[in-house]
């Protein structure tokens, strides 16, 4: 026989009624015993009154029998009244218990309703937390924390899948050009009887195309790694990382006779050191590569109220304002072309943007009126332990 399945509200109601019934029955039993004992200790005093003019002895009465009858009647009346009171109190306990059980379980029903509304595409709902710091409030906070972790996990998964999709699409698109260049060079050269000079020229063309494909793949791997999310994080100071990137770009600065103005103040944050080093190196390299001889670069790091920042401004060709945002996308250059030249793969700023987003930061690119770009990157404030370290 299948066991009777009761809801939590019904079980709580029955539990409350059982407690009241048991307590009332015990109280009634104690009252009965105490009343019985009290009646046994009292003596009955009988007084006889005769009508005027009547005479004769009083009726024969047994005092002990009379006392027993009075005691029995009193106890019987007490038992009846106790049963009535116990039934009324038990019924009231059932009604109040059901009402209180409903109010107690209301937050759980809210949690269940919120869970039913959630889906993989909509994880924004959260369970309201009661101001009272009780077990139900702790349960609501636990559920909200679990939903936050699930939402972050799905966001990381989507970012990884998007990174893989972009990597596949961009690799297929960009590798066509060097492969087509190598195929054309080989076909043209071998169409006839090439001499040594023509073979050497073909080899140079193939090498240049292979180098371009290698740079493109390196950039794509870095972009995919940035979009896949953070790996191991630790305390990093943007000033130290930027100083290293400037030291690595010293040759390029000297070749173009560029003047580097730097104001590197401490900017602690917690992040992936490898990605942050790649980000600053790409920013400095981009500022050097797209500059004119004798130009300048201004690099600033520091700590603001909302977190650390890195700013890189450079002179160079004039960039139309409507094309600035497109520079942060893969394979897009200042002339709005999706082709890359021999000096770069067109992925530098897109990698910078991916690293900034992976660290929950913000990037803003502005075209300078006299030419060049002004790029500002802001990161969230570091935890106290990182800032103190």
KAQUI-V31693 format. One record per helix or strand of 3 or more residues. SS is the DSSP state (A for helix, B for strand). FROM is the first residue (numbers start at 1). TO is the last residue. If there is no record, write none. Layout:
BEGIN
ss: <SS	SS>
from: <FROM	FROM>
to: <TO	TO>
END
This chain:
BEGIN
ss: <A	A	A	A	B	A	A	B	B	A	B	B	A	A	A	B	B	A>
from: <8	63	135	196	234	238	250	259	268	273	296	307	321	325	348	362	373	384>
to: <40	117	190	227	237	248	255	264	271	289	304	314	323	328	358	367	378	388>
END
